[in-house]
Amino acid sequence: METQSSSRKSLRKHAGLLNYDEDLAFESIESHLGDLPKRRTKTSEDLQKETETEAMIAFSLGFPIDALLEDEIEAGVVRELGGQEQNDYIVLRNHILAKWRANVRSWLSKSQIMETVSSEYRALMSSAYDFLLSHGYINFGVSSSVKEKLREEPTEGTVLIVGGGLAGLAAARQLLAFGFKVLVLEGRRRPGGRVYTKKMGLKGNFAAVDLGGSVITGIHANPLGVLARQLSLPLHKVRDRCPLYKPDGNPVDERLDSKVEYIFNELLNKATQLRQTMGELAGNISLGCALETFREMYGVARDKEERQLLDWHLANLEYANAGLLSKLSVLFWDQDDPYEMGGDHCLLAGGNCRLIDALCEDIPILYEKIVQTIKYGSEGVEVKTSDLQVYQADMVLCTVPLGVLKNKSITFVPELPKRKLKAIERLGFGLLNKVAMVFPYVFWGEDLDTFGCLNEDSHRRGEFFLFYSYHMVSGGPLLIALVAGEAAIRFETTDPVESLHQVLKILRGIYGPKGVLVPDPIQSICTRWGSDPLCQGSYSHVGVGASGSDYDILAESAGNGRLFFAGEATIRRYPATMHGAFLSGLREASCILAASRNRHGDPVKGLPKRLEQCKVYLADLFRKPDIICGNFSFVFDPRTDDSKSLVLLRVTFEKCSAIIDENTSLGELRSGFLQHENPCLQLYAILTREQALELNLVSGEDAKLKFLYRNIGLKLVGVSGLGAAGNSLVSGIASSRRGRCKNLSAVV
């Protein structure tokens, strides 16, 4: 899995990117914590400064400045939303996050935190610590202190993990630490999945090359950066300078380069304005169509050289998204931009296999186990592999790439919910390929990490358009040529000898006129990720007709907490990245822990507590619904206006003894009511915004009820029937409505 990064990454319009330097933040914290054993002995000014710094760190990790996460609300970390207790909790939470991030090599215990926290906040601190630990925000990774916490004797249930990539390995380590018995089934002969480091060159003079995921995109707050720090592995910043060359090998004029780059970004701005104007109507328009329409409308990049240069930027955009611009949604293609990791893009010395190898330690993995069938039900799960072996467990985590799900290589019994199947169909899964070459020496210069080359024809714009130098991190003179867009698809069936000949022709055209001899490579490798049956592509993107919500749907569990999903295509904020895959594994380990506790009636984290919380939140939300139509009330998610976003529906009628089905009218319900002090019966359903608006247009309450059953295919349920996904939606809307506290104060 490659990640969207380049020193010339498309300059898209970002919202909410962080000006945050993790190292400087740590220095600030350490300057406060270094000499004083207890924070409560500090001045108010010191405490406030430290609180603000810690809030920045928490923000960089995805926590809101003045509110709770949906998961925190669902976990019941505070007794009441809003108010001073929530304010105090947030400060404590941020303090714990910052304290661990300042020293990720050591296990952070509650007793260590209490050294810097006033005793009156012990219970609230414990609540924050338990949440952060169980959800993988602290004490994760591969340091010796973390590995010591892996339990030898399981105390929880059993979990099968399908796929030994970053997501599967991250989940496996967490689950072992939680006390689960875990077994990873990996179809390849090696771990890592789309993260694959290959040794190239001659014996005794090898170079390590990442043929899949390579660049750590944004080092600040990145969990992969945490792993590198724990292992004391050096990172190399990908330097910004990236000269471009014409098809004839001559350098591109810098002024022309700047002019076309400005045009490119203005075209993207126009595409952004288009979706703001059209709203949801833009959902069926591709980014490529929009950009080309605006290019023609404004008459830009008509000159041959300008058009070639614009094509280079378009190819770079297709590289960033692993998808053809003609298939990217103009409405949601950049929906993850606000959550990009801050800091430099880096390469790991020796290749990313060093992270994979460390994550594999002490993890039970069976290789060459290609999963064919996953059965799941109330009694547990059963996984069958191609060698006819059958494995049984309490739960199963599926981490296979989206391409495998799209191709239906695995049979799920029962079939996956239609909602999930449609999301799998809508999301895009594109392609990026590479030509990796080891040369006798570095002929391209020691001061370059990247350089690019324009192509003559637009339909070949992604063919060897960008080169990465790995000589600073690989241990040898190694160069990689990238192939994106349509060219990446053709590359799958092109003779590798022909591809290498074309790459060398480009390199000799650039360096020959400079008097530099370009030698034949010692060894070369051409990737074909699209032809690999265990991934069938590179990474995901939001296709036309899809939205960011589809990532959330893909992440939903099935089978009443028996079947779970992880991987880069299941994480809305960080898709198409290695760190996204890793974080999704941590997320699902937490979900599996919660499901296990719910199933066994855990008194602290179990369903009864969350059910009561959900009832309280629902009552509060429906005091002010967004739409009221007779007995039908709708509450929309204020965080998005996406037509596929979820909506809460409540239907109110008298308590009755009738069986409610598609033939039941409200009149029949009223006639069958039972005498009760509170005769009101309230049932719920979850539907999309589009379905809710359509339902609201139906005239008559009986007709609405039948439309809900027959046309939409939903049934009304009680609060407990909403399930985990419903609870999460309820708590998330409640958080956005009520969980806004200001003026954080230092309580520790």
GUTI-138267 format. One record per residue (C-alpha): x, y, z; residue in three letters. Coordinates in steps of 0.001 Angstrom, whole numbers, padded with zeros to 6 digits, always signed. Example, Ala and Ser with C-alpha at 12.3 -4.5 7.8 and 13.67 -1.06 7.14 Angstrom:
2
+012300-004500+007800ala +013670-001060+007140ser 
This chain:
748
+000000+000000+000000met +001581+003246-001109glu +000601+006386+000721thr -000370+009695-000773gln +002773+011714-000502ser +005262+013547-002573ser +007376+016598-002003ser +005335+018092-004828arg +002032+016849-003465lys -000932+018605-004997ser -001584+021849-003198leu -005165+021329-002215arg -007215+023657-000100lys -006954+022382+003444his -009228+023036+006381ala -007849+023022+009863gly -004280+021837+009253leu -002200+022067+012408leu +000778+024349+012883asn +002087+022028+015526tyr +005618+020763+016098asp +005589+017635+018236glu +009220+017983+019305asp +008784+021583+020427leu +005644+020622+022320ala +007492+017842+024123phe +010302+020240+025041glu +007727+022613+026470ser +006158+019850+028555ile +009470+018502+029755glu +010557+021977+030798ser +007519+022033+033068his +007680+018455+034292leu +011430+018088+034601gly +012126+019445+038092asp +008749+019461+039795leu +007301+016168+041079pro +003736+017526+041261lys +002062+019896+038857arg -000178+021276+041572arg +002827+023136+043062thr +003118+025292+039939lys +001872+028800+039450thr -001447+029426+037721ser +000417+030880+034753glu +002592+027765+034410asp -000443+025490+034658leu -002354+027428+032031gln +000569+027376+029607lys +001040+023660+030118glu -002679+022984+029727thr -002703+024845+026401glu +000324+022899+025139thr -001252+019594+026120glu -004485+020589+024403ala -002517+021118+021176met -001062+017621+021446ile -004500+016110+022046ala -005861+018069+019083phe -003113+016705+016844ser -004158+013198+017905leu -007729+013779+016745gly -009371+014967+019967phe -011589+018075+019890pro -010346+021029+021907ile -013480+021564+023960asp -015634+018465+023549ala -015636+014701+023961leu -015171+012098+021270leu -018231+010023+020398glu -016441+007008+021855asp -015863+008880+025118glu -019542+009751+025365ile -020548+006168+024625glu -018091+004901+027250ala -019653+007188+029861gly -016386+008832+030909val -018314+011571+032719val -021631+011484+034526arg -023087+014472+032694glu -022295+016076+029364leu -021159+019657+029591gly -020271+021443+032778gly -017225+021470+035014gln -016738+017712+035303glu -016408+017355+031533gln -014078+020359+031494asn -011889+018736+034152asp -011940+015392+032351tyr -010713+016967+029106ile -007760+018601+030858val -006862+015312+032564leu -007218+013384+029313arg -004941+015810+027504asn -002405+015624+030324his -002237+011825+030123ile -001849+011891+026331leu +000961+014439+026489ala +002731+012663+029322lys +002875+009375+027409trp +003798+010979+024093arg +006744+012647+025851ala +008212+009187+026569asn +006698+006520+024346val +009348+003973+025275arg +007981+003544+028808ser +004663+002195+030050trp +002661+004979+031658leu +000889+003810+034815ser -001856+005403+036871lys +000522+005843+039792ser +002875+007892+037614gln +000037+010169+036598ile -001112+010606+040192met +002302+012094+040965glu +001239+015100+038915thr -002506+015146+039652val -004357+016348+042729ser -005874+013461+044688ser -009391+014898+044440glu -009347+014061+040719tyr -008263+010443+041167arg -011580+008955+039994ala -011808+011225+036948leu -008170+010534+036091met -008864+006812+036289ser -011798+007215+033906ser -009632+009065+031387ala -006754+006596+031730tyr -008980+003531+031278asp -010548+005015+028166phe -007235+005991+026569leu -005677+002620+027364leu -008565+000506+026082ser -008878+002573+022884his -005177+002420+022000gly -004225+006055+022534tyr -001507+005296+025090ile +000824+002404+025918asn +000747+000873+022439phe +003572-000237+020206gly +006703-002359+020367val +008875-000986+023170ser +010136-003498+025730ser +007921-002032+028464ser +004853-002440+026261val +005785-005986+025206lys +006090-006968+028858glu +002360-006328+029202lys +001434-009060+026697leu -000360-011609+028836arg +000790-015197+028724glu -002525-016645+029931glu -005660-015364+028135pro -008423-014017+030358thr -010843-012899+027633glu -012215-014683+024544gly -010658-015945+021310thr -010189-013890+018142val -009195-014878+014609leu -007567-012125+012551ile -007713-012450+008773val -004692-010658+007319gly -001257-009934+008748gly -000837-006364+007493gly -000473-003274+009650leu -004133-003352+010697ala -004101-007012+011667gly -000778-006821+013521leu -001771-003679+015431ala -005036-005325+016501ala -003300-008578+017444ala -000836-006862+019790arg -003593-004884+021474gln -005852-007893+021895leu -003057-009953+023417leu -002418-007137+025886ala -006141-007074+026693phe -006031-010790+027531gly -007471-012359+024371phe -006235-015513+022704lys -005348-014489+019136val -004443-016246+015892leu -003540-014393+012684val -004264-016090+009336leu -002084-014608+006583glu -002425-015661+002951gly +001128-014752+001956arg +004400-016334+002972arg +005308-013123+004765arg +003639-010535+007022pro +002954-006907+006079gly +000397-007170+003277gly +000752-004099+001074arg +003748-003007+003141val +006556-005010+001554tyr +010302-004374+001787thr +012469-006259-000688lys +016245-006688-000651lys +017796-005926-004026met +021326-005980-005424gly +024337-008225-005071leu +025174-010459-002140lys +026932-008441+000533gly +025750-005194-001039asn +021975-005266-000698phe +019619-002301-000818ala +016209-002321+000874ala +013275-001037-001187val +009631-000589-000169asp +007604-001943-003070leu +004306-001074-001369gly +003685+001422+001420gly +006769+003563+001761ser +006354+007150+002943val +005316+008014+006495ile +003024+010919+005666thr +003362+013523+008391gly +005533+012526+011315ile +003851+014566+014069his +001343+012533+016087ala +001789+009656+013633asn +001632+006266+015409pro +004259+004901+013010leu +006533+007677+014200gly +005892+006382+017714val +007006+002895+016647leu +010143+004337+015048ala +010970+006230+018249arg +010426+003117+020349gln +012831+001184+018119leu +015299+004120+017819ser +015092+003899+014028leu +016362+006886+012022pro +013967+008727+009717leu +014890+010697+006620his +012866+013772+005718lys +011798+013797+002063val +013355+017046+000880arg +011183+019602-000885asp +013229+020192-004016arg +011769+018329-006992cys +012981+019527-010416pro +010862+018672-013452leu +012106+017720-016912tyr +010467+017919-020330lys +009959+014795-022454pro +013169+015721-024363asp +015141+015779-021095gly +015528+019546-020800asn +014610+021139-017452pro +011248+022892-017142val +011511+026659-016811asp +010875+027604-013163glu +008614+030531-014060arg +006492+028328-016289leu +006430+025699-013541asp +005113+028260-011032ser +002548+029582-013508lys +001061+026157-014289val +001105+025122-010642glu -000949+028263-009894tyr -003370+027339-012715ile -003679+023815-011342phe -004566+025049-007871asn -007030+027575-009246glu -008776+024789-011146leu -009053+022852-007875leu -010479+025969-006214asn -013091+026217-008955lys -013999+022584-008399ala -014432+023341-004692thr -016684+026294-005501gln -018706+024072-007839leu -019583+021626-005081arg -020383+024466-002714gln -022803+025834-005289thr -024355+022545-006398met -024320+020776-003033gly -025404+017142-003209glu -026159+017466-006930leu -022396+017395-007468ala -022295+013839-006091gly -022440+012298-009575asn -019759+014527-011117ile -016144+013407-011324ser -013216+015586-010343leu -011637+014971-013731gly -014732+016193-015561cys -014905+019324-013418ala -011223+020196-013874leu -011295+019705-017652glu -014523+021712-017977thr -013004+024640-016093phe -009751+024370-018064arg -011671+024727-021308glu -013989+027405-019893met -011104+029651-018803tyr -008878+028781-021765gly -005817+027875-019692val -002952+025446-020389ala -003620+025457-024147arg +000046+025639-025062asp +001611+022192-025549lys +004254+022620-022846glu +001756+024105-020392glu -000621+021222-021026arg +002137+018675-020448gln +003040+020408-017218leu -000611+020482-016098leu -000845+016780-016963asp +002068+016141-014611trp +000133+017742-011748his -002951+015734-012668leu -000861+012545-012644ala +000457+013492-009207asn -003131+013908-008058leu -003991+010444-009378glu -000950+009108-007503tyr -002141+010731-004275ala -005561+009083-004647asn -004658+005830-006449ala -007501+006508-008807gly -008376+007989-012177leu -009597+011571-011913leu -012532+010485-014070ser -013624+008229-011203lys -012953+010497-008210leu -015931+012237-006604ser -015686+016008-006993val -017827+016277-003868leu -015814+014097-001494phe -012436+013251-003062trp -010556+015271-000416asp -012862+014624+002547gln -009903+013464+004672asp -007804+016607+004128asp -008658+018257+007469pro -007170+015307+009345tyr -003774+015013+007659glu -000878+014373+010014met +001331+017413+010507gly +005076+017512+010019gly +007504+016239+007433asp +007011+013247+005177his +009687+010706+006019cys +011308+007488+004860leu +012418+004865+007359leu +016031+003762+007115ala +016180+000106+006146gly +012569+000004+004982gly +009217-000397+006697asn +009860-004114+007204cys +011619-003048+010397arg +008258-001924+011797leu +006523-005065+010509ile +009155-007358+012006asp +008860-005665+015397ala +005057-005877+015326leu +005233-009606+014524cys +007251-010509+017606glu +005321-012828+019933asp +002276-012810+017610ile +000948-016265+016574pro +000718-016162+012768ile -000050-018942+010297leu +001193-018200+006762tyr -000167-019314+003378glu -003667-019454+004850lys -005920-017956+002187ile -009349-017479+003724val -012289-018560+001582gln -015271-018517+003958thr -016168-016632+007134ile -019231-017863+009020lys -020507-015791+011918tyr -023434-016107+014262gly -024644-015938+017828ser -022493-018897+018898glu -019229-017618+017442gly -017302-017687+014166val -015816-020254+011820glu -013137-019493+009214val -012283-021888+006382lys -009062-021595+004366thr -008117-022820+000902ser -006274-025812+002361asp -009623-026939+003853leu -008590-026121+007405gln -011349-024787+009677val -010686-022426+012589tyr -013221-021489+015263gln -013266-018583+017709ala -015552-016189+019556asp -014950-013353+017100met -013171-012617+013822val -011484-009452+012552leu -011312-009135+008756cys -008499-006849+007559thr -008317-007812+003877val -007959-004975+001320pro -011028-003394-000226leu -010095-004977-003578gly -010576-008440-002085val -013988-007461-000695leu -014987-005967-004031lys -014028-009139-005855asn -015969-011241-003308lys -012983-013533-002864ser -014277-014339+000611ile -017751-015780+001135thr -019509-014439+004233phe -022196-016587+005830val -024664-015020+006298pro -024106-012474+003559glu -022894-009070+004706leu -025609-006463+005336pro -026781-004755+002151lys -025706-001418+003573arg -022114-002651+003805lys -022206-004331+000391leu -023321-001073-001222lys -020528+000855+000518ala -017991-001700-000758ile -019372-001217-004247glu -019346+002607-004076arg -015846+003135-002698leu -013029+003169-005213gly -009901+001038-005075phe -007191+002226-007409gly -003718+001354-008540leu -000141+002557-008194leu +002855+000654-009521asn +006625+001022-009326lys +009819+000170-011122val +012582-000292-008545ala +016191-000237-009799met +019538-000762-008096val +022459+000875-009935phe +026214+000519-009540pro +026402+004102-008230tyr +024300+007219-007621val +024367+009140-010894phe +021407+011446-010173trp +023093+013431-007383gly +023199+013224-003602glu +021036+016321-003020asp +017778+015022-004540leu +015046+012836-003079asp +012578+013329-005944thr +012472+014546-009535phe +009785+014366-012201gly +009385+013978-015942cys +006603+015213-018229leu +005007+012975-020857asn +004169+013780-024486glu +000602+012453-024407asp -002115+013121-021832ser -003205+009487-021700his +000353+008546-020666arg +000760+011333-018117arg +001220+008938-015180gly +003901+006822-016880glu +007168+007142-014916phe +006204+010714-014068phe +007945+010803-010659leu +011196+009322-009374phe +012111+008656-005740tyr +015720+008325-004645ser +016201+005813-001836tyr +019965+005955-001576his +019775+007866+001735met +017779+005114+003476val +018140+001888+001488ser +021832+001176+001930gly +022509+001331-001810gly +022061+003406-005005pro +018363+002720-005488leu +015890+004634-007633leu +012121+004116-007992ile +009921+005246-010879ala +006191+005625-010160leu +003360+004695-012511val -000100+006170-011796ala -003510+006613-013416gly -004261+004905-016728glu -000576+004104-017130ala -000639+002010-013940ala -003422-000125-015409ile -001565-000687-018700arg +001627-001374-016768phe +000067-004535-015320glu +000243-006254-018719thr +003395-004608-020094thr +006568-006669-020500asp +008919-005702-017606pro +011854-005531-020042val +009959-002994-022152glu +009094-000958-019034ser +012703-000904-017857leu +013894+000120-021344his +011461+003063-021297gln +012601+004178-017833val +016274+004073-018836leu +015459+006049-021994lys +013925+008776-019816ile +016873+008826-017400leu +019448+008941-020198arg +017498+011715-021891gly +017754+013761-018689ile +021325+013033-017624tyr +023042+012257-020940gly +023119+015920-022094pro +024725+016776-018746lys +027591+014432-019513gly +026426+011871-016947val +026619+008212-017899leu +023500+006299-016855val +024564+002670-016344pro +022356-000373-016670asp +020832-001366-013327pro +022217-004322-011413ile +018677-005481-010703gln +015149-004208-011312ser +011653-005133-010115ile +008279-004145-011573cys +005292-004336-009222thr +001835-005508-010283arg -000413-004841-007309trp -003564-005033-009394gly -002770-008598-010419ser -002055-009703-006861asp -005073-011814-005806pro -004518-010929-002134leu -005019-007180-002651cys -006157-006531-006270gln -005103-002907-006140gly -003190-000386-004065ser -005438+001756-001859tyr -008883+003297-001596ser -010445+006565-002697his -013908+008160-002741val -015410+007348-006115gly -018251+009106-007894val -021458+008412-005971gly -019579+007559-002766ala -018839+009666+000298ser -016716+009630+003433gly -019606+007915+005215ser -018874+004763+003240asp -015620+004342+005173tyr -017655+004395+008390asp -020099+001834+007019ile -017247-000432+006003leu -015919-000212+009571ala -019210-001325+011153glu -019280-004706+012828ser -021785-007400+011864ala -023391-010420+013462gly -024140-008766+016797asn -020511-008202+017681gly -018976-011296+016072arg -017504-009970+012796leu -015294-006858+012708phe -013455-004965+009955phe -010190-003003+009877ala -007826-001650+007220gly -007127+001631+005459glu -010497+001494+003668ala -012349+001443+007010thr -010985+004651+008514ile -012656+007829+007310arg -010046+010286+008582arg -006915+008493+007384tyr -007697+006313+004345pro -004991+005311+001872ala -002247+005604+004501thr -000150+003188+006497met -000926+004990+009744his -004631+004774+008905gly -004371+000996+008638ala -002499+000816+011950phe -005004+003062+013748leu -007936+001035+012412ser -006404-002059+014027gly -006175-000304+017393leu -009767+000889+016983arg -011133-002576+016298glu -009210-004107+019195ala -011098-001683+021413ser -014414-002581+019752cys -013743-006284+020231ile -012949-005703+023908leu -016199-003766+024356ala -018216-006434+022531ala -016717-009169+024692ser -017534-007288+027871arg -021051-006580+026686asn -021581-010244+025926arg -020417-011285+029369his -022301-008548+031197gly -019329-006517+032415asp -020711-004302+035210pro -018620-001295+034237val -018459-001348+030449lys -021470-003490+029655gly -024590-002835+027675leu -026977-001901+030494pro -025033+001248+031359lys -024732+002336+027744arg -028392+001562+027115leu -029470+003867+029930glu -027163+006587+028606gln -028622+006166+025134cys -032161+006557+026500lys -031187+009804+028219val -029505+011181+025077tyr -032476+010223+022873leu -034958+011918+025168ala -032851+015060+025088asp -032376+015036+021307leu -036063+014597+020507phe -037046+017539+022685arg -035920+019612+019704lys -036129+017435+016562pro -035150+018883+013190asp -038438+017836+011563ile -041802+017012+013168ile -044596+015576+011051cys -047380+014266+013239gly -046095+011221+015092asn -042899+011150+013035phe -039872+013090+014318ser -036434+013318+012702phe -033059+014277+014194val -030270+014959+011684phe -026549+014721+012270asp -025382+018368+012477pro -021796+017399+011646arg -022534+016770+007958thr -025096+017437+005253asp -024077+014392+003215asp -027120+012717+001663ser -025809+009359+002914lys -025341+010579+006493ser -027484+008897+009120leu -030697+010260+010658val -032613+009229+013770leu -036350+008612+013320leu -038805+008326+016192arg -042409+007261+015737val -044723+007862+018698thr -047997+006020+019385phe -049967+004587+022264glu -048650+001478+023988lys -050468-001493+022500cys -050553-005247+022250ser -050552-005368+018442ala -047679-006844+016481ile -046166-004000+014495ile -045420-004936+010905asp -045862-003531+007400glu -049653-004092+007544asn -050179-002311+010853thr -051830+001112+010723ser -051604+003756+013399leu -055369+003463+013863gly -055017-000219+014736glu -052276+000651+017172leu -054485+003229+018862arg -057432+000835+019084ser -055298-001800+020771gly -053682+000424+023385phe -053208-000880+026919leu -054112+001104+030004gln -050897+002461+031427his -049768+005438+033450glu -047620+006435+030493asn -049400+004998+027429pro -046899+006518+025009cys -044841+004027+022969leu -041793+005351+021136gln -039966+003275+018529leu -036926+004174+016475tyr -035159+003580+013176ala -031949+004774+011532ile -032066+005861+007911leu -030116+008127+005603thr -030797+011836+005193arg -031943+011143+001640glu -034414+008488+002828gln -035652+010719+005661ala -036459+013596+003319leu -038189+011187+000944glu -040216+009684+003790leu -041241+013125+005003asn -042794+013876+001602leu -045176+010917+001911val -048676+012100+002843ser -050473+010448+005749gly -049009+008709+008772glu -050237+005238+007817asp -048714+005693+004365ala -045469+006818+005986lys -045364+003678+008109leu -045952+001397+005127lys -043387+003340+003057phe -040836+002847+005835leu -041379-000932+005791tyr -041970-001641+002113arg -039897+000954+000235asn -037015+001566+002610ile -037031-001886+004186gly -036648-000754+007798leu -038430-001897+010937lys -039046+000122+014061leu -037206-000997+017178val -036815-000035+020804gly -033732+001697+022161val -031906-001593+022710ser -032546-002558+019083gly -030490+000355+017786leu -027324-001578+018589gly -023768-000294+018877ala -023937+001693+015627ala -027120+003403+016800gly -025651+004166+020208asn -022613+005687+018538ser -024789+007866+016293leu -026919+009012+019224val -023900+009870+021361ser -022184+011641+018464gly -025177+013897+017757ile -025563+014542+021475ala -021901+015524+021671ser -022153+017972+018781ser -025274+019536+020278arg -024301+019727+023911arg -020693+018839+024476gly -019164+022259+023883arg -017377+023523+026962cys -015124+026570+026878lys -012318+028047+028970asn -010412+024900+029879leu -008946+025239+033347ser -005981+023425+034809ala -007213+020973+037411val -004028+019000+037791val 
